[in-house]
């Protein structure tokens, strides 16, 4: 997946940092059609439009899996009582 799948045109000489480009969501309906209101962070691969609030990203969401800790019994035989 890349930016062109979302109709976001990134300048060809930019590979890192943050760039401002034309928003594919709202610029066609606006009076200022060429206003660069979509901020794209190329390092984090996310974007946000300052005019319409269009947000998104390229990064896949990584689901963290919770591992239940192993329970350890610190008691000896219940008849002997607690270990000191």
N, C-alpha and C positions, 0 to 999 in steps of 0.2 A: 504494500500500500504506500502511496506517495501523495504529495500535495496536489498533483494534477487530477487525482481521483475526486478531489473536493473542489475543483475549479479554482485553486489558489495558484497564482502565477508568481513564483519566487524568481528573483533575478539570478541569471545563470552564474554570476561571479560570487554569490553568497553561499557559504556552506556552514558558517557558525554565526553566533550572535543573534541579534533581534532585528527584524526588518518590518517595515510597514508597507503594505500592499493594498490593492483595491479589494474590498469585500465582495465575494460572489453572492452573498445573501441579500445585501441591501443596496449596493451601489447602483444597480440598474433602475431602481425605483426613486432614487434621490435626485434632487436638483443638481447637486455637485457629484456627478457620476464618476469623476476621476479623483475624488478625494481618497487618500490612502488612510483608511480608518481601521484596517485589520492589522493587528500586531501579531507577528509570528515569531516565536522563539525557536530557532533552528536547533539549539542544543537539547532542549526538553521536548521538542517536536509537538508543541501545542500552539493554539492561536486564540485570540479574543478580539472581537470587533468593539471598538469604543462607541459606535453609533447604535447598533442594533442588539449587541450582546451575544452575537453568534460565537460559540466556543466549540472547541474540539481538539483532537490530537491524533497523532499517528501511532504513538506508543501503545503496545498491547498491555492491557491490565494484567498484572501478575498477581494471582491470588495466592496469598500466603496461607500455608497449611499449618494448622495448629496441631502440635504433637503433645498429647497428654503425658505429663511426667510420670515416671514409674514410681509407684508408691512403695516405700520401704518401711517395714515395721521395725521400730527401734525397741520394742518390748521383747523381753524374754518370754518364757512360759508365763502365762497369766497367773499361775499359782505362785511364782517366785516374786512377782511385783516388778516395779520399774528398775531399769538399769541406771545406775548413778554415774 
